[in-house]
Amino acid sequence: MARLLAILFFIGGAVQTWFDWKNTISQADPFRFADIGNVWATIHFGSLQVLQPAIERYIGPWLWEQVIFRILLLPAAPTLFVLAVVFYLLARRKARKNR
């Protein structure tokens, strides 16, 4: 399962890198990665709008301001690549344990 997640995160990172490259070329800007919040808003803005008040109301505003907001500002493609590496290493570790 971890290997499958690693592959999916890697593919997601590659696709997002392609979209980022395509967007920066079309705008004649230097290359930059889109952040997670912008990608999420592009895919489904309504769920992002609902998430903030729900977290602030039921868990606490500190979680949104200190954790979630900072995560949403991370670049999407490199984050996906890091998650791919983490899950790949977990899969390798599990495979070694089973030997």
C-alpha positions as a Markdown table, in Angstrom:
| # | Residue | x | y | z |
|---|---|---|---|---|
| 1 | Met | 0.0 | 0.0 | 0.0 |
| 2 | Ala | 2.8 | 2.4 | 0.8 |
| 3 | Arg | 4.5 | 1.7 | -2.5 |
| 4 | Leu | 1.2 | 2.5 | -4.3 |
| 5 | Leu | 0.9 | 5.8 | -2.4 |
| 6 | Ala | 4.5 | 6.6 | -3.3 |
| 7 | Ile | 3.8 | 6.1 | -7.0 |
| 8 | Leu | 0.6 | 8.1 | -6.8 |
| 9 | Phe | 2.3 | 11.0 | -5.0 |
| 10 | Phe | 5.2 | 10.9 | -7.5 |
| 11 | Ile | 2.8 | 11.0 | -10.4 |
| 12 | Gly | 0.9 | 13.9 | -8.7 |
| 13 | Gly | 4.1 | 15.8 | -8.2 |
| 14 | Ala | 5.1 | 15.3 | -11.8 |
| 15 | Val | 1.7 | 16.4 | -13.1 |
| 16 | Gln | 1.7 | 19.4 | -10.9 |
| 17 | Thr | 5.2 | 20.4 | -12.0 |
| 18 | Trp | 4.0 | 20.2 | -15.6 |
| 19 | Phe | 1.0 | 22.5 | -14.8 |
| 20 | Asp | 3.3 | 24.9 | -13.0 |
| 21 | Trp | 5.7 | 25.0 | -15.9 |
| 22 | Lys | 2.8 | 25.4 | -18.4 |
| 23 | Asn | 1.4 | 28.3 | -16.4 |
| 24 | Thr | 4.7 | 30.2 | -16.0 |
| 25 | Ile | 5.5 | 29.8 | -19.7 |
| 26 | Ser | 2.1 | 31.1 | -20.7 |
| 27 | Gln | 2.5 | 34.2 | -18.5 |
| 28 | Ala | 6.2 | 34.8 | -19.5 |
| 29 | Asp | 7.2 | 34.7 | -15.8 |
| 30 | Pro | 10.1 | 32.9 | -14.2 |
| 31 | Phe | 9.3 | 29.3 | -13.1 |
| 32 | Arg | 7.7 | 29.0 | -9.7 |
| 33 | Phe | 5.7 | 26.3 | -7.9 |
| 34 | Ala | 2.0 | 26.8 | -7.1 |
| 35 | Asp | 1.2 | 26.5 | -3.4 |
| 36 | Ile | -1.1 | 23.8 | -2.0 |
| 37 | Gly | -3.8 | 26.3 | -1.2 |
| 38 | Asn | -4.0 | 27.6 | -4.7 |
| 39 | Val | -4.1 | 24.1 | -6.2 |
| 40 | Trp | -6.8 | 23.1 | -3.8 |
| 41 | Ala | -8.8 | 26.3 | -4.6 |
| 42 | Thr | -8.5 | 25.5 | -8.3 |
| 43 | Ile | -9.7 | 22.0 | -7.9 |
| 44 | His | -12.6 | 22.6 | -5.4 |
| 45 | Phe | -12.8 | 26.0 | -3.8 |
| 46 | Gly | -16.0 | 25.2 | -1.8 |
| 47 | Ser | -14.3 | 22.6 | 0.3 |
| 48 | Leu | -11.5 | 24.9 | 1.2 |
| 49 | Gln | -14.0 | 27.6 | 2.1 |
| 50 | Val | -15.8 | 25.2 | 4.4 |
| 51 | Leu | -12.7 | 23.8 | 6.1 |
| 52 | Gln | -11.5 | 27.0 | 7.7 |
| 53 | Pro | -14.6 | 27.9 | 9.7 |
| 54 | Ala | -15.1 | 24.2 | 10.7 |
| 55 | Ile | -11.5 | 23.9 | 12.1 |
| 56 | Glu | -11.7 | 27.3 | 13.8 |
| 57 | Arg | -15.1 | 26.5 | 15.4 |
| 58 | Tyr | -14.7 | 22.9 | 16.4 |
| 59 | Ile | -11.0 | 22.5 | 17.1 |
| 60 | Gly | -9.6 | 26.0 | 17.6 |
| 61 | Pro | -8.3 | 29.0 | 15.6 |
| 62 | Trp | -4.7 | 28.2 | 16.6 |
| 63 | Leu | -4.8 | 25.1 | 14.5 |
| 64 | Trp | -5.8 | 27.0 | 11.4 |
| 65 | Glu | -3.4 | 29.9 | 11.9 |
| 66 | Gln | -0.4 | 28.0 | 13.2 |
| 67 | Val | -0.6 | 24.7 | 11.3 |
| 68 | Ile | -3.1 | 24.4 | 8.4 |
| 69 | Phe | -2.4 | 27.9 | 6.9 |
| 70 | Arg | 1.3 | 27.2 | 6.9 |
| 71 | Ile | 0.8 | 23.9 | 5.1 |
| 72 | Leu | -1.4 | 25.6 | 2.5 |
| 73 | Leu | 1.5 | 27.9 | 1.7 |
| 74 | Leu | 3.9 | 25.1 | 0.9 |
| 75 | Pro | 4.7 | 24.5 | -2.8 |
| 76 | Ala | 2.5 | 21.7 | -4.0 |
| 77 | Ala | 4.9 | 19.7 | -6.3 |
| 78 | Pro | 7.9 | 19.5 | -4.0 |
| 79 | Thr | 5.6 | 18.5 | -1.2 |
| 80 | Leu | 4.2 | 15.7 | -3.3 |
| 81 | Phe | 7.7 | 14.5 | -4.2 |
| 82 | Val | 8.7 | 14.5 | -0.5 |
| 83 | Leu | 5.6 | 12.5 | 0.4 |
| 84 | Ala | 6.5 | 10.1 | -2.4 |
| 85 | Val | 10.0 | 9.6 | -1.0 |
| 86 | Val | 8.6 | 9.1 | 2.5 |
| 87 | Phe | 6.1 | 6.4 | 1.4 |
| 88 | Tyr | 8.8 | 4.7 | -0.7 |
| 89 | Leu | 11.1 | 4.5 | 2.2 |
| 90 | Leu | 8.3 | 3.1 | 4.4 |
| 91 | Ala | 7.6 | 0.5 | 1.8 |
| 92 | Arg | 11.3 | -0.5 | 1.6 |
| 93 | Arg | 11.5 | -0.7 | 5.4 |
| 94 | Lys | 8.4 | -2.9 | 5.5 |
| 95 | Ala | 9.8 | -5.2 | 2.7 |
| 96 | Arg | 13.1 | -5.6 | 4.7 |
| 97 | Lys | 11.1 | -6.5 | 7.8 |
| 98 | Asn | 9.2 | -9.2 | 6.0 |
| 99 | Arg | 12.4 | -10.9 | 4.7 |
